[in-house]
Amino acid sequence: MTEADTALGYEQARDELIEVVRKLEAGGTSLEESLALWERGEELAKVCRHWLEGARARLDSALAAREAAEGE
């Protein structure tokens, strides 16, 4: 991931990824453009995955803390 990608929020990365997929599905781009779009899509997917993994970790932590508090 580039520094610019890490600055993207989840929603921004998701929206851009949707646009990349739309362009690829529409066709009409050269092979070089399609490859560039695909590469960008891969980077955006990594950004989204990073955000989702972070959210999952926060949820797991909150659930563990709640279970620990209830067990006292």
C-alpha positions in Angstrom: 0.0 0.0 0.0 1.2 3.5 -0.7 1.2 6.3 1.8 -1.7 7.9 -0.1 -3.7 4.6 0.2 -3.2 4.4 3.9 -4.7 7.9 4.2 -7.9 6.7 2.4 -10.9 5.9 4.6 -12.8 2.7 4.1 -15.7 4.4 2.4 -13.4 6.3 0.0 -11.5 3.2 -0.9 -14.7 1.2 -1.3 -16.3 3.8 -3.6 -13.1 4.1 -5.7 -13.0 0.3 -6.0 -16.6 0.2 -7.1 -15.7 2.7 -9.8 -12.7 0.7 -10.9 -14.8 -2.5 -11.2 -17.5 -0.6 -13.1 -14.9 0.6 -15.6 -13.4 -2.8 -16.0 -16.8 -4.4 -16.5 -17.8 -1.8 -19.1 -14.8 -2.7 -21.2 -13.6 -0.4 -24.0 -10.2 0.2 -22.4 -6.9 -0.8 -23.7 -4.9 -3.7 -22.3 -2.6 -1.2 -20.6 -5.5 0.8 -19.1 -7.2 -2.4 -17.9 -4.0 -3.6 -16.2 -3.6 -0.3 -14.5 -7.2 -0.4 -13.3 -6.8 -3.9 -12.1 -3.6 -3.0 -10.2 -5.4 0.0 -8.6 -8.3 -2.3 -7.7 -5.9 -4.7 -5.9 -4.5 -1.8 -3.9 -7.9 -0.5 -3.0 -9.0 -4.0 -2.0 -6.0 -4.2 0.4 -7.0 -0.8 1.9 -10.5 -2.1 2.5 -9.3 -5.4 3.9 -7.0 -3.4 6.3 -9.9 -1.3 7.6 -12.2 -4.4 8.0 -9.5 -6.4 9.8 -9.0 -3.4 12.1 -12.7 -3.2 12.8 -12.9 -6.9 13.5 -10.0 -6.6 16.0 -11.7 -3.8 17.8 -15.0 -5.7 17.9 -13.2 -8.8 19.2 -11.4 -6.7 21.9 -14.7 -5.1 23.0 -16.5 -8.5 23.2 -13.6 -10.0 25.2 -13.6 -7.0 27.6 -17.4 -7.4 28.0 -17.1 -11.1 28.7 -14.4 -10.5 31.2 -16.4 -7.9 33.0 -19.5 -10.2 33.1 -17.3 -13.0 34.4 -16.2 -11.0 37.5 
